[in-house]
Amino acid sequence: MTKTVAFYTLGCKVNQYESRHLEEQFRAGGYTVVDPSEPALVYVVNTCTVTRLADRKSRQFMRRAKRQNPDSIVVMMGCYPQTNPDETAQIPEADIILDNEEKKLAFHRVEAYVKQDVSQRCSPGMSPARKESPAASPPDTPTRALLKIQDGCDRFCSYCVIPYARGPVRSRPMEEILREAETLIRTGYRELVLTGINTALYGADLQESNHGVASVIDELCRLPGDFRIRLGSLEPTVVDAAYVEKLLVYDKLCHHLHLSVQSGSDRILKEMNRHYTVADYLRIVRVVRDADPSYGLTTDIITGFPGETEKEFQESLNLIRRVGYLKVHGFPYSKRPHTSAGKKEGALSSSVKKERNRQLIKVADAVALTFLKSLQGQTLRVLPEEVVTDKAGRCCWKGHADNFVTVYGECSSAELPAEGFVEVTVGEPYSDGVKAGKELQDDRMHIL
């Protein structure tokens, strides 16, 4: 069979970054990267274990891969085998099992497996990599690229298994980050998305006095070129309103912040070991919205945490309405191994958790629509990223504004409307974003 490899990546942007780096290794080794829905010689499953659903998706894909090609080599790697070595060792479809420390060796393990030099099945422990290896990340899209700045987390939120899966904080050296950024900018990428397991903890493990994610942004802003910087996320467990206010001075930093709140109840936040109150969180919101009322805010909220009352759930809904989020990722609480929340009493039924999540998504969608409508008539700077076909069969370009609003504009060809940024007047809400209204810079863009 032709040397083909398919990657199935679940979870966070760090996983996406690492998978794309591995894709480049396989390409350099003579493999063709194909879609995971296609038959392949090798399937690489970069797992996530934040929820039981993520574990199940990994197992389901591996079974599907073996059905597509019974002779394929299936690699299971990452957080799932890292935290559940005994369970994952029993999965028959997995030919090669790698924890987070070993995943960077995936290509070499596959080559050795093909040659039958060594037995590849293993029982990963719970000691992730302590050193960061340099990596030149392939782009997320033809116009934007993920740029990993750190790994690991030591916050130990009571519901979260990630500190056990990813280990302590390891920050990439500044010179390594800048070197990768320079390469991406020189190649033509216009957006760098700073990502990590907990980006706000960048520098916590470094000895230099000038550290923190703000120092990374400051150094990147000094690089020449027409590009922008997007923060993947900031944790209110680490930063406060005063810190975020300092970030607003950087012109190249996008007016978008993913600020995970997890709950709108102070009692639940305390039970989650989050170390902030709703009032603390709202102070951050006030800082960014005072600077720019169209500042895009996205978040994560868990529904059905052990002991969550209906009143406390309603507090989360009220917070969504009060903040006016662009997007809320709501998901039912999932009991995870090694976590203190998994030992708490007051577990809610699956049906209650799912119903609360359904209600949350309904409220979040309505709030997002209100936010999008508030932007009509405003001028946004947009980075067109891809050409798609809309429901009517028309050719459209799709991109993101500075505040992370998805923008759609009709184009007359299958090419992007311009190289780099364009300015548009926001039209009415459309699909998961807005239509591009009056075009300001490029005559190949039209009103949808």
Buried (B, 14 or more C-beta within 10 A) or exposed (E): EEBBBBBBBBBBBBBBBBBBBBBBBBBEEEBEBBEBEEBBBBBBBBBBBBBEEBBEBBBEBBBBBBEBBEEBBBBBBBBBBBBBBEEBBEBEBBBBBBBBBBBBBBBEBBEBBEEEEEEBEBEBEBEBBEEBEEBEBBBBBEBBBBBBBBBBBEBBBBBBBBBBBBBBBBBBEBEBBBEBBBEBBEEEBBBBBBBBBBBBBBBBBBEEEEBBBBBBBBBBBEBEEEBBBBBBBBBBBBBBBEBBBBBBEBEBBBBBBBBBBBBBBBBBBBBBBBBBBBEBBBBBBEBBBEEEEBBBBBBBBBBBBBBBEEEBBBBBBBBBBEBBBBBBBBBBBBBBEBBBBBEBEEBBEEEBBBBBBEBBBEBBEEBBEEBBEEBBEBBBBBBBBEBEEBEEEEBBBBBBBBBBBBBBBBBEEEEBBBEEBBBBBBBEBBBEBBBBBBBEEBEBBBEB
